[in-house]
Amino acid sequence: MAIKVESSYGLLGTDSGVSATVDGSGSIHPMFGDYQVEWWVGEEERWYRPRSETTLVHRRIGSAPVFETSLTIASGRIVAKTWAAIGREAQKPSVITELSNESSAPVAVAIVVTPFDGIKSLRVEKNSLIVDECSQVTVDRPPGYYLLQEGSKNLENLIFNGKADKEIPPPLKSRKKSATGALIVPLTHKSGLRFVIAPTIEKKIDPGSLPDFSRVETGWGQRLKTRATTNLPNNDLGGLGPRALVDLLISSPTPQGAIQLAAWGLVDDASERIASADPTPQWLSAAIELWIRHRRVEDFLSSAAVKIEPLVRSLGKKDALGQVLTDGLTSLLRAIGEDRAAKDLTNLDRGFPDSLVSPFDDLVSETNEGVQLLSKPLPRSWYGKDFELHGMATRWGKLGFAVRWHGENAALLWEMEPHEDLAPLITIPGLQKEFSTFKTEGETLLTPLPPKDNNGTS
């Protein structure tokens, strides 16, 4: 069986940001250290290092940043689940890996720490490896064997040939910044173990006290309740599904990301990011987009709300607003009682880009007249397959539409909740260029354009 990996690496994190990445072999690379943590598995006859094996399957379980790596060994399977969470004992997120021995035999597990840019020191403290006196790798039981050495040369041979130490070795300081270590623990069949990578040594972390991955999945599910929903054949036309939105939420805030969150229904998260950002013209654009798409006055008036004045003041002499953003800012200022400031906007030049990002990619384009559904020709792989999108927060209002196939023809169903002063034109050039309507909801049968391949040929 060939190795199956969904992507080169996945993000592990919480609301506090990205804590680590995990690669296709289940190796973890914490953001708070220049090292990686692997788990190797030993049977009676041989050892397995996941990154060197072909009997490996790695996947993201669902929408939450929880990853599963399954290693097939001679006696069955070893399954690792990895996620990040904050527990009672630490204010910063830790990374948890839970290993389950689904095989028919006991195994040994080596939790191995190797440097990237350098580890100056390693020491063992009970069930933990202390890395550079600033982070810890802690397992939930006493290790049976230990290994600390300079560099990774012969590391596999020492572990695989049973030459690790039974007693706790003395602390290791490395002038070459190449300290390497391992904790080796037993794992009986049909049982599990946990180890934790934590960005602190002030408190000993109990791996068992951290939330289970199921709680993490439930929590992220609650966070995404207000999101726009999609049911698409594939990602050929773009868009942000639940996984992409979660990754956006745990990544460092950017104006473009805030606009995407607002457009895809996560308005509270978008508002929070804009409110906490240092004022720049780009964040001003994001604030105006937030208003244009949702028109919630409370996003700009409460004590923790977006402060529009410093954002406007961030505009330099050479900065200018485009027409859409100028109109949006004027509308916002009037809504929050700043009529004089709204009037002063007439003195601003209009030349600043009107959009930092196209939040819906080719699924929906926003124009000066309205919205274009499927702005590019429908991919051949979508023909004959029903699809739908609901709850997208466009500049014109909230939009949803679906395509249902009837033989070679396609029925378009749409619903637009426009802002009270707008009348958007709805078109669908990717299916039928001639169709257009100002109706806010309806259903019509289209005669689709011939399908096109990726190179644009029919």
TIMI-729503 format. One record per residue (C-alpha): x, y, z; residue in one letter. Coordinates in Angstrom, 3 decimals, padded with zeros to 6 digits, always signed. Example, Ala and Ser with C-alpha at 12.3 -4.5 7.8 and 13.67 -1.06 7.14 Angstrom:
% TIMI-729503
{{+012.300, -004.500, +007.800}, 'A'}
{{+013.670, -001.060, +007.140}, 'S'}
This chain:
% TIMI-729503
{{+000.000, +000.000, +000.000}, 'M'}
{{+001.395, +003.389, -001.009}, 'A'}
{{+001.643, +006.260, +001.417}, 'I'}
{{-001.448, +008.462, +001.330}, 'K'}
{{-001.025, +012.074, +002.428}, 'V'}
{{-003.648, +014.812, +001.973}, 'E'}
{{-001.148, +017.682, +001.969}, 'S'}
{{+002.475, +018.360, +002.859}, 'S'}
{{+001.566, +019.712, +006.280}, 'Y'}
{{-001.422, +020.778, +008.358}, 'G'}
{{-001.896, +023.606, +010.824}, 'L'}
{{-002.456, +022.846, +014.505}, 'L'}
{{-003.817, +025.683, +016.602}, 'G'}
{{-006.485, +027.418, +018.645}, 'T'}
{{-007.927, +030.916, +018.851}, 'D'}
{{-004.491, +031.939, +020.113}, 'S'}
{{-002.957, +031.146, +016.736}, 'G'}
{{-000.953, +028.383, +015.092}, 'V'}
{{+000.872, +026.244, +017.653}, 'S'}
{{+002.547, +023.771, +015.310}, 'A'}
{{+002.395, +022.042, +011.968}, 'T'}
{{+002.080, +018.315, +011.405}, 'V'}
{{+003.433, +016.664, +008.273}, 'D'}
{{+002.275, +013.614, +006.351}, 'G'}
{{+004.217, +011.229, +008.585}, 'S'}
{{+002.704, +012.594, +011.799}, 'G'}
{{+005.861, +014.513, +012.733}, 'S'}
{{+005.146, +017.699, +014.687}, 'I'}
{{+007.003, +020.981, +014.230}, 'H'}
{{+006.144, +023.368, +017.099}, 'P'}
{{+006.174, +027.087, +016.345}, 'M'}
{{+007.797, +027.776, +019.708}, 'F'}
{{+010.935, +025.704, +019.075}, 'G'}
{{+013.492, +024.840, +016.382}, 'D'}
{{+012.849, +021.113, +016.542}, 'Y'}
{{+010.524, +018.330, +015.487}, 'Q'}
{{+008.894, +015.531, +017.449}, 'V'}
{{+008.374, +012.111, +015.889}, 'E'}
{{+006.997, +008.818, +017.192}, 'W'}
{{+008.572, +005.536, +016.192}, 'W'}
{{+007.064, +002.125, +016.863}, 'V'}
{{+008.931, -001.042, +017.816}, 'G'}
{{+007.638, -004.602, +017.523}, 'E'}
{{+009.431, -007.752, +018.588}, 'E'}
{{+011.080, -008.177, +015.210}, 'E'}
{{+011.607, -004.605, +013.972}, 'R'}
{{+011.122, -000.873, +014.427}, 'W'}
{{+009.028, +001.434, +012.221}, 'Y'}
{{+009.808, +005.079, +011.539}, 'R'}
{{+006.616, +006.451, +009.897}, 'P'}
{{+008.347, +008.796, +007.443}, 'R'}
{{+010.276, +005.807, +006.026}, 'S'}
{{+007.263, +003.509, +005.728}, 'E'}
{{+004.857, +002.968, +002.840}, 'T'}
{{+002.090, +001.481, +005.001}, 'T'}
{{+001.014, +004.912, +006.179}, 'L'}
{{-002.211, +006.899, +005.830}, 'V'}
{{-002.414, +010.526, +006.960}, 'H'}
{{-005.566, +012.650, +006.891}, 'R'}
{{-007.420, +015.522, +008.485}, 'R'}
{{-010.381, +013.946, +010.271}, 'I'}
{{-012.963, +016.690, +009.751}, 'G'}
{{-013.218, +020.468, +009.741}, 'S'}
{{-011.307, +020.980, +012.995}, 'A'}
{{-007.479, +021.023, +013.001}, 'P'}
{{-007.286, +017.392, +014.135}, 'V'}
{{-005.103, +014.992, +012.132}, 'F'}
{{-004.885, +011.224, +012.085}, 'E'}
{{-001.854, +009.164, +011.054}, 'T'}
{{-002.341, +005.406, +010.729}, 'S'}
{{+000.683, +003.107, +010.545}, 'L'}
{{+000.238, -000.541, +009.595}, 'T'}
{{+002.694, -002.883, +011.296}, 'I'}
{{+002.997, -006.670, +011.205}, 'A'}
{{+000.516, -007.230, +014.040}, 'S'}
{{-002.040, -004.571, +013.123}, 'G'}
{{-002.336, -000.771, +013.223}, 'R'}
{{-001.005, +002.070, +015.330}, 'I'}
{{-003.199, +005.176, +015.047}, 'V'}
{{-002.094, +008.659, +016.127}, 'A'}
{{-004.407, +011.645, +016.478}, 'K'}
{{-002.849, +015.085, +016.895}, 'T'}
{{-004.434, +018.416, +017.838}, 'W'}
{{-003.833, +021.583, +019.881}, 'A'}
{{-005.715, +022.696, +022.984}, 'A'}
{{-005.475, +024.789, +026.127}, 'I'}
{{-005.797, +022.992, +029.454}, 'G'}
{{-006.317, +024.036, +033.053}, 'R'}
{{-002.620, +023.860, +033.873}, 'E'}
{{-001.316, +026.218, +031.185}, 'A'}
{{-002.461, +029.492, +029.658}, 'Q'}
{{-000.789, +028.736, +026.333}, 'K'}
{{-001.894, +026.056, +023.878}, 'P'}
{{-000.169, +022.693, +023.881}, 'S'}
{{+000.000, +020.097, +021.123}, 'V'}
{{-001.363, +016.666, +022.012}, 'I'}
{{-000.754, +013.352, +020.269}, 'T'}
{{-002.773, +010.323, +021.295}, 'E'}
{{-001.476, +006.943, +020.128}, 'L'}
{{-003.746, +003.887, +020.044}, 'S'}
{{-002.359, +000.385, +019.694}, 'N'}
{{-005.002, -001.406, +017.619}, 'E'}
{{-002.656, -004.306, +016.905}, 'S'}
{{-002.702, -007.741, +018.519}, 'S'}
{{+000.667, -007.341, +020.261}, 'A'}
{{+002.400, -004.969, +022.676}, 'P'}
{{+004.797, -002.440, +021.170}, 'V'}
{{+007.355, +000.107, +022.285}, 'A'}
{{+006.983, +003.761, +021.293}, 'V'}
{{+009.961, +006.097, +020.997}, 'A'}
{{+009.085, +009.801, +021.243}, 'I'}
{{+012.020, +011.396, +019.441}, 'V'}
{{+013.115, +015.044, +019.518}, 'V'}
{{+015.542, +016.203, +016.822}, 'T'}
{{+016.740, +019.751, +016.031}, 'P'}
{{+016.109, +021.918, +012.997}, 'F'}
{{+018.078, +025.136, +013.502}, 'D'}
{{+019.441, +023.918, +016.795}, 'G'}
{{+018.818, +022.589, +020.318}, 'I'}
{{+021.358, +023.845, +022.831}, 'K'}
{{+020.259, +021.700, +025.765}, 'S'}
{{+018.155, +018.690, +026.657}, 'L'}
{{+017.443, +017.126, +029.999}, 'R'}
{{+015.057, +014.560, +031.419}, 'V'}
{{+012.731, +015.504, +034.247}, 'E'}
{{+010.566, +012.549, +035.263}, 'K'}
{{+008.293, +011.909, +032.241}, 'N'}
{{+009.499, +014.939, +030.297}, 'S'}
{{+012.199, +016.052, +027.934}, 'L'}
{{+013.007, +019.702, +028.665}, 'I'}
{{+014.106, +021.465, +025.469}, 'V'}
{{+016.360, +024.540, +025.780}, 'D'}
{{+014.809, +025.269, +029.181}, 'E'}
{{+011.746, +026.755, +027.511}, 'C'}
{{+009.500, +023.926, +026.336}, 'S'}
{{+008.685, +020.362, +027.297}, 'Q'}
{{+007.749, +017.080, +025.649}, 'V'}
{{+005.856, +015.094, +028.274}, 'T'}
{{+004.476, +011.560, +028.096}, 'V'}
{{+001.665, +010.274, +030.333}, 'D'}
{{+003.707, +007.460, +031.958}, 'R'}
{{+007.250, +006.766, +033.171}, 'P'}
{{+009.556, +005.900, +030.265}, 'P'}
{{+011.316, +002.550, +030.278}, 'G'}
{{+014.351, +003.877, +028.428}, 'Y'}
{{+015.996, +007.241, +027.700}, 'Y'}
{{+018.409, +008.571, +025.135}, 'L'}
{{+020.288, +011.889, +024.973}, 'L'}
{{+023.087, +012.408, +022.492}, 'Q'}
{{+024.941, +014.919, +020.335}, 'E'}
{{+023.478, +014.849, +016.806}, 'G'}
{{+021.211, +012.285, +015.212}, 'S'}
{{+023.941, +009.992, +013.857}, 'K'}
{{+023.261, +006.350, +014.783}, 'N'}
{{+020.082, +007.442, +016.591}, 'L'}
{{+017.964, +004.838, +014.828}, 'E'}
{{+020.526, +002.099, +015.443}, 'N'}
{{+020.753, +002.883, +019.152}, 'L'}
{{+016.989, +002.822, +019.581}, 'I'}
{{+016.298, -000.050, +017.214}, 'F'}
{{+019.043, -002.234, +018.772}, 'N'}
{{+017.937, -001.617, +022.356}, 'G'}
{{+020.978, +000.440, +023.381}, 'K'}
{{+019.089, +003.285, +025.081}, 'A'}
{{+019.651, +003.949, +028.801}, 'D'}
{{+017.458, +002.424, +031.508}, 'K'}
{{+018.501, +005.153, +033.938}, 'E'}
{{+017.904, +008.867, +033.483}, 'I'}
{{+020.975, +010.271, +031.676}, 'P'}
{{+022.693, +013.482, +032.796}, 'P'}
{{+021.612, +016.759, +031.136}, 'P'}
{{+023.110, +017.408, +027.715}, 'L'}
{{+024.483, +020.749, +026.575}, 'K'}
{{+025.432, +021.019, +022.930}, 'S'}
{{+027.888, +023.581, +021.587}, 'R'}
{{+026.900, +022.515, +018.092}, 'K'}
{{+023.222, +023.048, +018.891}, 'K'}
{{+022.530, +019.480, +017.838}, 'S'}
{{+021.149, +017.925, +021.038}, 'A'}
{{+018.850, +014.977, +020.286}, 'T'}
{{+016.737, +012.907, +022.654}, 'G'}
{{+014.122, +010.208, +023.027}, 'A'}
{{+011.753, +008.785, +025.610}, 'L'}
{{+010.850, +005.127, +025.054}, 'I'}
{{+007.642, +003.839, +026.610}, 'V'}
{{+005.673, +000.578, +026.488}, 'P'}
{{+002.236, +000.402, +024.894}, 'L'}
{{+000.206, -002.764, +025.417}, 'T'}
{{-002.183, -003.968, +022.738}, 'H'}
{{-005.647, -002.385, +022.628}, 'K'}
{{-004.462, +000.527, +024.786}, 'S'}
{{-003.358, +004.104, +024.272}, 'G'}
{{-000.930, +006.768, +025.419}, 'L'}
{{-000.601, +010.531, +025.161}, 'R'}
{{+002.303, +012.870, +024.861}, 'F'}
{{+002.208, +016.654, +024.926}, 'V'}
{{+004.441, +019.369, +023.515}, 'I'}
{{+004.044, +022.494, +025.651}, 'A'}
{{+005.639, +025.978, +025.294}, 'P'}
{{+006.459, +026.249, +028.994}, 'T'}
{{+008.441, +024.536, +031.745}, 'I'}
{{+007.042, +026.564, +034.632}, 'E'}
{{+004.367, +023.934, +035.256}, 'K'}
{{+004.440, +020.218, +034.650}, 'K'}
{{+001.705, +019.441, +032.141}, 'I'}
{{-000.469, +016.402, +032.781}, 'D'}
{{-001.287, +015.041, +029.292}, 'P'}
{{-004.516, +013.527, +030.582}, 'G'}
{{-005.839, +016.896, +031.754}, 'S'}
{{-006.009, +018.396, +028.252}, 'L'}
{{-009.272, +018.318, +026.257}, 'P'}
{{-009.985, +015.310, +024.048}, 'D'}
{{-009.975, +015.807, +020.284}, 'F'}
{{-013.756, +015.251, +020.266}, 'S'}
{{-014.220, +018.358, +022.434}, 'R'}
{{-011.977, +020.299, +020.082}, 'V'}
{{-014.069, +019.148, +017.103}, 'E'}
{{-017.295, +020.161, +018.875}, 'T'}
{{-015.882, +023.568, +019.760}, 'G'}
{{-014.848, +024.338, +016.199}, 'W'}
{{-018.220, +023.151, +014.967}, 'G'}
{{-019.889, +025.726, +017.208}, 'Q'}
{{-017.564, +028.436, +015.916}, 'R'}
{{-018.640, +027.744, +012.332}, 'L'}
{{-022.393, +027.792, +012.957}, 'K'}
{{-022.932, +031.141, +011.219}, 'T'}
{{-020.779, +030.371, +008.191}, 'R'}
{{-022.029, +030.307, +004.640}, 'A'}
{{-022.665, +026.734, +003.560}, 'T'}
{{-021.659, +025.046, +000.323}, 'T'}
{{-022.214, +021.725, -001.372}, 'N'}
{{-019.912, +021.712, -004.396}, 'L'}
{{-018.573, +018.972, -006.697}, 'P'}
{{-014.974, +020.093, -006.066}, 'N'}
{{-012.844, +023.202, -005.479}, 'N'}
{{-012.215, +024.071, -009.127}, 'D'}
{{-014.045, +027.413, -008.759}, 'L'}
{{-012.580, +028.202, -005.344}, 'G'}
{{-014.515, +029.141, -002.248}, 'G'}
{{-013.860, +028.551, +001.445}, 'L'}
{{-015.120, +025.349, +003.011}, 'G'}
{{-015.127, +024.618, +006.765}, 'P'}
{{-011.485, +023.483, +006.833}, 'R'}
{{-010.247, +026.588, +005.045}, 'A'}
{{-012.247, +028.823, +007.388}, 'L'}
{{-010.809, +027.094, +010.460}, 'V'}
{{-007.281, +027.520, +009.086}, 'D'}
{{-008.070, +031.182, +008.464}, 'L'}
{{-009.272, +031.564, +012.060}, 'L'}
{{-006.099, +030.127, +013.580}, 'I'}
{{-003.720, +031.951, +011.229}, 'S'}
{{-002.294, +035.404, +011.898}, 'S'}
{{-004.929, +038.097, +011.229}, 'P'}
{{-004.693, +039.993, +007.944}, 'T'}
{{-007.049, +042.519, +006.313}, 'P'}
{{-007.655, +040.089, +003.452}, 'Q'}
{{-008.487, +037.312, +005.909}, 'G'}
{{-010.912, +039.542, +007.807}, 'A'}
{{-012.743, +040.368, +004.564}, 'I'}
{{-012.999, +036.654, +003.745}, 'Q'}
{{-014.360, +035.864, +007.205}, 'L'}
{{-016.955, +038.636, +006.882}, 'A'}
{{-017.968, +037.484, +003.396}, 'A'}
{{-018.363, +033.865, +004.473}, 'W'}
{{-020.555, +034.682, +007.469}, 'G'}
{{-018.092, +034.777, +010.382}, 'L'}
{{-018.819, +038.419, +011.058}, 'V'}
{{-017.972, +038.431, +014.779}, 'D'}
{{-014.520, +036.993, +014.092}, 'D'}
{{-013.942, +039.521, +011.314}, 'A'}
{{-015.016, +042.399, +013.555}, 'S'}
{{-012.751, +041.237, +016.387}, 'E'}
{{-009.724, +041.071, +014.116}, 'R'}
{{-010.306, +044.510, +012.644}, 'I'}
{{-010.918, +046.043, +016.074}, 'A'}
{{-007.653, +044.667, +017.490}, 'S'}
{{-005.434, +045.593, +014.515}, 'A'}
{{-003.117, +048.568, +014.275}, 'D'}
{{-004.717, +051.177, +011.983}, 'P'}
{{-003.556, +051.029, +008.363}, 'T'}
{{-005.259, +051.813, +005.046}, 'P'}
{{-005.638, +048.076, +004.413}, 'Q'}
{{-007.435, +047.542, +007.725}, 'W'}
{{-009.623, +050.548, +006.895}, 'L'}
{{-010.629, +048.747, +003.704}, 'S'}
{{-011.466, +045.656, +005.757}, 'A'}
{{-013.578, +047.732, +008.162}, 'A'}
{{-015.525, +049.283, +005.290}, 'I'}
{{-016.044, +045.840, +003.732}, 'E'}
{{-017.392, +044.618, +007.090}, 'L'}
{{-019.919, +047.443, +007.072}, 'W'}
{{-020.853, +047.085, +003.413}, 'I'}
{{-021.527, +043.369, +003.768}, 'R'}
{{-023.382, +043.286, +007.095}, 'H'}
{{-024.399, +046.850, +008.044}, 'R'}
{{-024.242, +046.158, +011.773}, 'R'}
{{-023.888, +049.462, +013.609}, 'V'}
{{-022.906, +047.628, +016.792}, 'E'}
{{-019.624, +046.603, +015.155}, 'D'}
{{-018.578, +050.269, +015.312}, 'F'}
{{-020.222, +051.676, +018.463}, 'L'}
{{-019.574, +049.367, +021.439}, 'S'}
{{-016.536, +049.705, +023.722}, 'S'}
{{-014.739, +046.793, +022.043}, 'A'}
{{-015.873, +047.771, +018.566}, 'A'}
{{-013.951, +048.853, +015.486}, 'V'}
{{-012.693, +052.427, +015.930}, 'K'}
{{-013.162, +054.028, +012.546}, 'I'}
{{-011.481, +057.397, +013.263}, 'E'}
{{-007.888, +056.115, +013.666}, 'P'}
{{-008.389, +053.904, +010.625}, 'L'}
{{-009.407, +056.912, +008.513}, 'V'}
{{-006.477, +058.901, +009.880}, 'R'}
{{-004.114, +056.143, +008.744}, 'S'}
{{-004.686, +057.243, +005.146}, 'L'}
{{-001.607, +059.057, +003.894}, 'G'}
{{-001.538, +061.953, +001.476}, 'K'}
{{-000.911, +059.595, -001.418}, 'K'}
{{-003.659, +057.153, -000.381}, 'D'}
{{-007.086, +057.379, -001.914}, 'A'}
{{-010.326, +055.431, -001.712}, 'L'}
{{-012.086, +053.882, -004.668}, 'G'}
{{-015.712, +054.745, -005.348}, 'Q'}
{{-017.215, +051.657, -003.714}, 'V'}
{{-015.183, +052.051, -000.528}, 'L'}
{{-015.792, +055.800, -000.401}, 'T'}
{{-019.528, +055.279, -000.692}, 'D'}
{{-019.349, +052.537, +001.928}, 'G'}
{{-017.378, +054.699, +004.352}, 'L'}
{{-019.792, +057.591, +003.806}, 'T'}
{{-022.714, +055.306, +004.609}, 'S'}
{{-020.952, +053.981, +007.716}, 'L'}
{{-020.083, +057.434, +009.070}, 'L'}
{{-023.674, +058.585, +008.674}, 'R'}
{{-024.959, +055.443, +010.376}, 'A'}
{{-022.814, +056.117, +013.465}, 'I'}
{{-023.717, +059.811, +013.583}, 'G'}
{{-020.588, +061.273, +011.976}, 'E'}
{{-022.340, +063.366, +009.315}, 'D'}
{{-019.657, +066.034, +009.177}, 'R'}
{{-016.920, +063.466, +008.621}, 'A'}
{{-019.043, +061.868, +005.903}, 'A'}
{{-019.324, +065.225, +004.146}, 'K'}
{{-015.552, +065.718, +004.314}, 'D'}
{{-015.032, +062.533, +002.293}, 'L'}
{{-015.974, +064.406, -000.865}, 'T'}
{{-012.491, +065.959, -000.726}, 'N'}
{{-010.734, +062.602, -000.958}, 'L'}
{{-009.231, +061.363, -004.214}, 'D'}
{{-010.677, +058.145, -005.569}, 'R'}
{{-007.976, +055.807, -006.745}, 'G'}
{{-007.253, +053.379, -003.920}, 'F'}
{{-008.013, +049.738, -004.878}, 'P'}
{{-011.660, +048.933, -004.226}, 'D'}
{{-010.990, +045.366, -003.117}, 'S'}
{{-008.077, +043.678, -001.395}, 'L'}
{{-009.451, +040.221, -002.198}, 'V'}
{{-012.180, +038.467, -004.189}, 'S'}
{{-013.673, +036.494, -001.303}, 'P'}
{{-015.774, +034.095, -003.369}, 'F'}
{{-013.211, +033.390, -006.106}, 'D'}
{{-015.018, +032.298, -009.293}, 'D'}
{{-018.203, +031.215, -007.538}, 'L'}
{{-019.514, +034.790, -007.260}, 'V'}
{{-018.103, +038.052, -008.582}, 'S'}
{{-019.257, +041.406, -007.223}, 'E'}
{{-019.646, +044.145, -009.823}, 'T'}
{{-020.853, +047.743, -009.828}, 'N'}
{{-024.221, +046.488, -011.082}, 'E'}
{{-024.763, +043.428, -008.905}, 'G'}
{{-023.489, +039.871, -008.657}, 'V'}
{{-022.288, +037.410, -011.254}, 'Q'}
{{-022.924, +033.817, -010.278}, 'L'}
{{-020.294, +031.496, -011.768}, 'L'}
{{-018.294, +034.252, -013.415}, 'S'}
{{-016.177, +031.741, -015.355}, 'K'}
{{-017.356, +028.849, -017.539}, 'P'}
{{-018.555, +025.891, -015.521}, 'L'}
{{-015.848, +023.186, -015.345}, 'P'}
{{-016.592, +019.984, -017.229}, 'R'}
{{-016.421, +018.083, -013.926}, 'S'}
{{-019.440, +020.084, -012.632}, 'W'}
{{-021.788, +019.279, -015.517}, 'Y'}
{{-024.718, +017.107, -014.456}, 'G'}
{{-023.928, +017.539, -010.745}, 'K'}
{{-026.239, +019.510, -008.453}, 'D'}
{{-024.605, +022.136, -006.233}, 'F'}
{{-025.606, +024.969, -003.917}, 'E'}
{{-024.317, +027.847, -001.817}, 'L'}
{{-026.156, +029.696, +000.958}, 'H'}
{{-025.515, +032.626, +003.283}, 'G'}
{{-022.800, +034.467, +001.377}, 'M'}
{{-022.497, +038.073, +002.570}, 'A'}
{{-021.968, +040.063, -000.623}, 'T'}
{{-021.652, +043.830, -000.887}, 'R'}
{{-025.209, +043.852, -002.198}, 'W'}
{{-026.724, +041.669, +000.506}, 'G'}
{{-026.995, +038.039, +001.567}, 'K'}
{{-027.001, +035.599, -001.338}, 'L'}
{{-027.804, +031.964, -001.902}, 'G'}
{{-028.256, +029.945, -005.066}, 'F'}
{{-028.456, +026.368, -006.316}, 'A'}
{{-028.230, +024.562, -009.642}, 'V'}
{{-030.322, +021.444, -010.244}, 'R'}
{{-029.809, +019.451, -013.434}, 'W'}
{{-032.643, +018.146, -015.595}, 'H'}
{{-030.960, +016.186, -018.340}, 'G'}
{{-028.810, +018.608, -020.332}, 'E'}
{{-030.554, +021.656, -018.883}, 'N'}
{{-029.943, +023.278, -015.511}, 'A'}
{{-032.475, +024.887, -013.190}, 'A'}
{{-031.172, +027.944, -011.340}, 'L'}
{{-032.725, +028.772, -007.994}, 'L'}
{{-031.641, +031.968, -006.270}, 'W'}
{{-032.452, +034.136, -003.293}, 'E'}
{{-031.009, +037.556, -002.518}, 'M'}
{{-031.718, +039.594, +000.614}, 'E'}
{{-030.482, +042.975, -000.644}, 'P'}
{{-029.615, +045.874, +001.589}, 'H'}
{{-032.641, +048.150, +001.757}, 'E'}
{{-031.347, +050.791, -000.663}, 'D'}
{{-029.939, +048.433, -003.314}, 'L'}
{{-031.312, +046.607, -006.359}, 'A'}
{{-028.626, +044.217, -007.633}, 'P'}
{{-028.561, +042.726, -011.108}, 'L'}
{{-028.078, +038.951, -010.974}, 'I'}
{{-026.390, +037.153, -013.881}, 'T'}
{{-024.804, +033.741, -014.387}, 'I'}
{{-022.356, +034.066, -017.297}, 'P'}
{{-020.668, +030.758, -016.519}, 'G'}
{{-023.834, +028.879, -017.516}, 'L'}
{{-025.914, +031.197, -019.707}, 'Q'}
{{-024.627, +034.612, -020.710}, 'K'}
{{-028.065, +035.898, -021.764}, 'E'}
{{-029.705, +035.463, -018.351}, 'F'}
{{-030.144, +038.488, -016.080}, 'S'}
{{-032.707, +039.551, -013.508}, 'T'}
{{-033.389, +042.113, -010.794}, 'F'}
{{-035.744, +039.738, -008.976}, 'K'}
{{-034.586, +038.950, -005.473}, 'T'}
{{-035.677, +035.324, -005.683}, 'E'}
{{-036.819, +032.896, -008.300}, 'G'}
{{-036.275, +029.783, -010.366}, 'E'}
{{-035.564, +029.421, -014.073}, 'T'}
{{-034.462, +026.744, -016.518}, 'L'}
{{-031.200, +027.519, -018.311}, 'L'}
{{-029.662, +026.141, -021.469}, 'T'}
{{-026.026, +025.818, -020.383}, 'P'}
{{-023.035, +026.687, -022.479}, 'L'}
{{-021.037, +023.676, -023.738}, 'P'}
{{-018.658, +022.365, -021.059}, 'P'}
{{-015.033, +023.429, -021.287}, 'K'}
{{-011.842, +021.720, -020.227}, 'D'}
{{-009.251, +023.482, -018.087}, 'N'}
{{-007.523, +024.712, -021.261}, 'N'}
{{-010.704, +026.503, -022.329}, 'G'}
{{-011.626, +024.174, -025.224}, 'T'}
{{-015.148, +022.768, -025.615}, 'S'}
